[in-house]
């Protein structure tokens, strides 16, 4: 790209020209930025697909019900449920004092929550808080009582 340096003071032209020579032109910069965005999007899509695969396998292994809600929320809800329940198991059983009977009771409560949006809403919660969250869930979060989800 050609830059007109005639509008710059004479003593500033050499330094600016040196700075420009180290920079990509606007078209090159945009192309690099777009390629970087595409690679980030591809990486994120691959990461989400891998997380989804693990979440679905986990749900099947532990007999978790299919979630309900808008199609675009279902996969996200599955991933959120898996991540939250895994964090809860670590906090309550592995690091805490819960035994398998306590955990089985919590799993039953988790099975009753089938609204994907509920799991998405709890995605940032601490694993140790899951029991309290499950107890606070409403009937609208359980089953198909609410057709407007």
C-alpha positions in Angstrom: 0.0 0.0 0.0 1.2 3.5 -0.8 1.1 6.2 1.9 1.5 9.9 1.1 3.9 11.3 3.7 4.0 14.8 2.3 1.5 16.0 4.9 3.9 15.0 7.7 6.7 17.3 8.9 10.0 16.4 7.3 11.6 15.3 10.6 8.7 12.9 11.3 8.6 11.1 7.9 11.4 8.7 8.4 10.2 7.5 11.7 6.6 7.1 10.5 7.9 5.3 7.3 9.9 2.9 9.5 6.8 2.3 11.7 4.6 1.6 8.6 7.1 -0.8 7.2 6.8 -3.0 10.3 3.0 -3.1 10.0 0.6 -5.1 7.8 -1.4 -3.1 5.3 -5.1 -2.8 6.0 -6.0 -5.6 3.6 -3.4 -7.9 5.1 -4.4 -7.1 8.6 -8.1 -7.7 7.9 -7.3 -11.0 6.2 -5.2 -12.2 9.2 -7.9 -11.1 11.6 -10.6 -12.9 9.6 -8.5 -16.1 9.4 -7.9 -15.9 13.1 -11.6 -15.5 13.8 -12.3 -18.5 11.6 -9.8 -20.6 13.4 -11.2 -19.6 16.7 -14.7 -20.5 15.6 -13.5 -23.9 14.3 -11.7 -24.5 17.5 -14.7 -23.6 19.6 -17.0 -25.7 17.4 -14.7 -28.7 17.8 -14.5 -28.1 21.6 -18.3 -27.9 21.9 -18.7 -31.0 19.8 -16.3 -33.0 22.1 -18.0 -31.7 25.2 -21.4 -32.6 23.8 -20.2 -36.1 23.0 -19.0 -36.6 26.6 -22.2 -35.0 28.0 -24.4 -37.3 26.0 -22.4 -40.4 26.9 -22.5 -39.4 30.6 -26.3 -38.8 30.5 -26.8 -42.3 28.9 -24.5 -43.9 31.5 -26.2 -42.4 34.5 -29.8 -42.7 33.0 -30.4 -39.0 32.9 -33.6 -38.0 31.0 -33.6 -36.1 27.7 -33.9 -32.4 28.3 -36.8 -30.3 27.1 -36.9 -26.8 25.7 -36.0 -24.9 22.5 -33.8 -26.8 20.1 -31.0 -24.3 20.3 -30.9 -24.8 24.1 -30.9 -28.6 24.3 -27.2 -29.2 23.6 -26.1 -26.3 25.8 -28.3 -27.6 28.6 -26.8 -31.1 28.2 -23.3 -29.7 28.5 -24.3 -27.5 31.4 -25.9 -30.4 33.3 -22.9 -32.6 32.8 -20.4 -29.9 33.9 -22.5 -29.0 37.0 -23.1 -32.6 38.1 -19.4 -33.4 37.6 -18.4 -30.4 39.7 -21.0 -31.5 42.3 -19.6 -35.0 42.5 -16.1 -33.7 42.9 -17.1 -31.2 45.6 -19.5 -33.5 47.5 -18.2 -37.0 47.1 -14.5 -36.9 46.1 -13.5 -33.9 48.3 -16.5 -33.9 50.7 -17.9 -36.4 53.0 -20.8 -37.7 51.0 -21.3 -41.5 50.5 -22.8 -43.2 47.5 -26.3 -43.2 49.1 -26.2 -39.4 49.5 -25.1 -39.1 45.9 -27.8 -41.4 44.6 -30.4 -39.2 46.2 -28.9 -36.1 44.6 -28.9 -37.9 41.2 -32.6 -38.7 41.5 -33.3 -35.0 42.2 -31.2 -34.0 39.2 -33.2 -36.5 37.0 -36.4 -34.7 37.8 -35.1 -31.4 36.3 -35.7 -31.7 32.6 -35.9 -28.1 31.5 -32.7 -27.3 29.6 -32.9 -23.6 30.5 -32.7 -24.5 34.2 -29.4 -26.2 33.7 -28.1 -23.4 31.6 -29.1 -20.8 34.2 -27.1 -22.8 36.8 -24.0 -23.2 34.6 -21.8 -20.9 36.7 -22.8 -22.3 40.1 -20.4 -24.1 42.5 -20.7 -27.9 42.6 -21.2 -27.7 46.4 -24.4 -25.7 45.8 -26.2 -28.2 43.5 -28.3 -29.8 46.2 -29.7 -26.4 47.3 -30.3 -25.4 43.7 -32.1 -28.7 43.0 -34.3 -28.2 46.0 -35.1 -24.6 44.9 -36.2 -25.8 41.4 -39.9 -25.2 40.6 -42.5 -27.5 39.1 -42.0 -25.6 35.8 -38.4 -27.0 35.8 -39.6 -30.5 36.2 -41.4 -32.5 33.4 -43.6 -31.1 30.7 -46.0 -29.0 32.8 -45.1 -25.8 31.1 -45.7 -25.9 27.3 -44.2 -22.4 26.8 -40.6 -23.3 27.6 
